[in-house]
Amino acid sequence: STGKHAAGRAIFGYDIKDKRRVINEKEAAVVKEIFWQLSMGSKYIDIADWLNANGYTTKMGNRWERTHICNMVEKAPLYRGMTKNMLTDEWIPGDHEPILTEEELDEFIANTDAFVKCRKLYMGHDLLPSDEHERALKKGGIEISIIPDYYYRDLQEN
């Protein structure tokens, strides 16, 4: 795969022009704000509430939900100019401009707890990642740990 945008809808922060991702400046400012709030330890639901209270909408014009933030977290390397190789499922350099600098993304990733919470919430508290999924997460620098049920109850409320 060459690092070009394959197909589909543009991710928040980008538009598609001539089959390439180009930065949508208005949305890019929101992306930076979201990742800044995440790096400060804000919860997904609190960020979504803040975005809604300040009149921001998703790319489709909807209210922000916790899952929208989670989806952005899972695609974080995209915001640093990377793209996913569909054959190997690895992040490779893309042909689009990054919204986040390496330093901004590193600051967010330093708070890997946010990334792990996102993955765990998707998988459900009673599921552990498959060996393949765990290897993919570790390749992305994400450590998997067993999280007790009470922690999930706290997360579900947030």
C-alpha positions in Angstrom: 0.0 0.0 0.0 1.3 3.4 -0.9 0.0 5.5 1.9 -2.8 7.1 -0.2 -6.3 7.5 1.0 -8.2 4.4 -0.2 -11.9 5.2 -0.1 -14.7 6.1 2.1 -15.7 9.1 4.2 -13.2 11.6 5.4 -12.2 11.4 9.1 -13.0 14.4 11.2 -10.3 17.0 10.7 -9.8 16.2 7.0 -11.8 16.6 3.7 -11.2 14.5 0.6 -10.2 16.4 -2.5 -8.9 14.6 -5.6 -8.8 11.3 -3.6 -6.4 12.8 -1.0 -6.9 13.9 2.6 -6.6 17.7 3.0 -6.8 19.5 6.3 -10.1 21.1 7.2 -8.8 24.0 9.2 -11.9 24.5 11.3 -12.1 20.8 12.2 -8.3 20.6 12.7 -8.5 23.1 15.5 -11.1 20.9 17.2 -8.9 17.8 16.8 -6.1 19.7 18.5 -8.4 20.7 21.3 -9.6 17.1 21.8 -6.1 15.7 22.0 -5.0 18.5 24.3 -7.9 17.7 26.6 -7.1 14.0 26.5 -3.4 14.7 27.3 -4.6 16.6 30.3 -6.5 13.5 31.5 -10.1 14.6 30.5 -12.7 11.9 30.2 -14.3 11.1 26.8 -17.8 12.0 28.0 -16.5 15.3 29.5 -14.9 16.3 26.2 -18.0 15.4 24.2 -20.1 17.4 26.7 -17.7 20.4 26.3 -17.8 20.2 22.5 -21.6 20.1 22.5 -21.9 22.9 25.0 -19.6 25.0 22.8 -21.7 24.4 19.6 -19.3 21.9 17.9 -20.8 19.1 15.8 -19.3 15.9 14.2 -18.5 15.8 10.5 -22.1 14.5 9.9 -23.5 17.5 11.9 -24.5 15.4 15.0 -23.9 15.9 18.7 -20.6 14.5 20.0 -20.7 11.2 22.0 -18.0 9.5 23.9 -17.7 6.9 21.1 -16.8 9.6 18.6 -13.8 10.6 20.8 -12.9 6.9 21.2 -12.9 6.5 17.4 -10.5 9.4 17.0 -8.2 8.0 19.7 -8.1 4.7 17.8 -7.1 6.6 14.6 -4.6 8.9 16.4 -1.7 8.1 14.0 -3.8 9.3 11.1 -3.6 12.8 12.7 0.2 12.6 12.5 0.2 11.9 8.8 0.1 8.1 8.9 -2.2 5.8 7.2 -3.1 2.1 7.8 -1.8 -0.5 5.4 -4.8 -2.6 4.8 -2.7 -5.7 4.0 -0.5 -5.7 7.1 -2.7 -3.6 9.4 0.3 -1.5 10.2 0.6 2.3 10.3 2.8 3.7 7.5 3.6 7.2 6.3 0.6 8.7 4.4 0.5 11.3 1.7 -1.5 13.8 3.8 -0.4 16.6 6.0 -0.5 15.9 9.8 -2.8 17.9 12.1 -0.9 16.9 15.2 2.9 17.3 15.6 4.9 14.3 16.8 5.3 16.1 20.1 1.5 16.7 20.5 0.8 13.1 19.7 3.6 11.8 22.0 2.2 13.9 24.8 -1.2 12.2 24.3 0.3 8.8 24.0 2.3 9.4 27.2 -1.2 9.2 28.8 -1.7 5.7 27.4 -4.3 5.1 30.1 -6.8 7.0 27.8 -5.9 4.7 24.9 -6.3 1.6 27.0 -9.6 2.7 28.4 -10.9 3.2 24.8 -9.8 -0.3 23.7 -11.2 -1.9 26.9 -14.6 -0.2 26.7 -14.9 -1.4 23.1 -14.1 -5.0 24.1 -16.3 -5.0 27.2 -15.2 -5.8 30.7 -15.6 -9.5 30.4 -13.5 -9.9 27.3 -9.8 -10.0 26.9 -8.1 -9.2 23.5 -7.2 -12.1 21.3 -3.5 -12.8 21.0 -3.5 -11.2 17.5 -5.2 -8.1 18.8 -2.9 -7.9 21.8 0.1 -8.1 19.5 -1.3 -5.3 17.3 -1.9 -3.1 20.4 1.6 -3.8 21.7 3.1 -2.9 18.3 1.3 0.4 18.7 3.0 0.9 22.0 -0.1 0.0 24.1 0.3 -2.3 27.1 -2.6 -4.5 28.0 -3.4 -5.1 31.6 -6.2 -6.9 33.4 -8.5 -4.2 34.8 -10.9 -5.1 37.6 -14.6 -5.0 37.2 -15.1 -2.0 39.6 -12.9 0.1 37.3 -15.2 -0.6 34.4 -18.2 0.4 36.4 -16.5 3.7 37.0 -15.7 4.0 33.3 -19.2 3.1 32.2 -20.6 5.9 34.4 -18.2 8.4 32.7 
